[in-house]
């Protein structure tokens, strides 16, 4: 089910991205799906590499199983690695197509994809529900997630319900996607993608502050909190500089 959620999200992102990008060029038909042939595998590989690097004990530590590295259907895709390597794959493929079809700049292509990628992330997060993973601190509320004893982290076996942090992230991604779809026309080329990265990172900071799954700590904070903060700053700087660079 985790894999099915990921595949469904990717299919939706390709459909919406293609619909948006076709308005930018008469030669843009099917470009998104062609780029996806390269970008999607790169994104999955990048996401898995990031997850394994930041959680090595689960695969190479005591009791770990190195073969489990390839079991992506059991969960474990880091969005930072997925977007980074996926973007590289998309840029390489798009550059080859652009020479043949006289396509617009790559930043416009990424802007067209941004809302769909957010919605794909939202759909993909529901895979965590099926796997009973990536939930937050104990919570007693109507929307709290009930977690079986076997899936509760060490030290939390006495608690039955927890923050459904993956749901929070899915709702945030959906809201951000709707904002970009509604107001994207007011931004310069490249700003929509920068705003996507910035907005996602801001939401991720809140989600990470609630999560209780095991993670590497740097100066007492989860690694993904540091990554979210640094990437958010970089995206904000890019968002503010883009209009000046295009004058």
C-alpha angles and dihedrals in degrees: 000000000000090000091045091054090051093048092047091051092049092050091051092048091052092049095049094040091052092049092052098041095051088069091063100059139014088227096051098096112128092355092120093053091047092051090046090062087071103024099052097055089044090051093049092048092046092048092050093047091052092049094049093046092051095041104036097146092068089062109022104021130087108313091007124136115216091199089065088072089087095048097097091154087073091061134261116124117146111215092211093060092040095054094041099051092032090057091050090051091047092049092051094049095041093051090056092049093044092061091055100040104032092239126181123262119301092246090066089052092052091047089055091052099045100085092045092049090053091051089047089054090050093053093042092055091067087069085073089061091057090048095045091232144126096032125146141235122320113289134184104202138112092259095046118128118242110221125194115242092246091060098046116109120250110282094023101075092112092061120083105187132044143179109283092224093170088059091051090052092047091052092047092050091049093050092048091049091053091050092052092047091050101043104021093106090069095062134084122248108287096018095096092059091044090051090049091055093045095046094047092050092051090053092044090056089061093045094049091051089062101042121104102185116119115279140159113268125216115191088343096307130102113264092238091057089059092044092049092050095047095045091046091054091048092048092048092051090050092048091053095044099047096078091051092049091051096050 
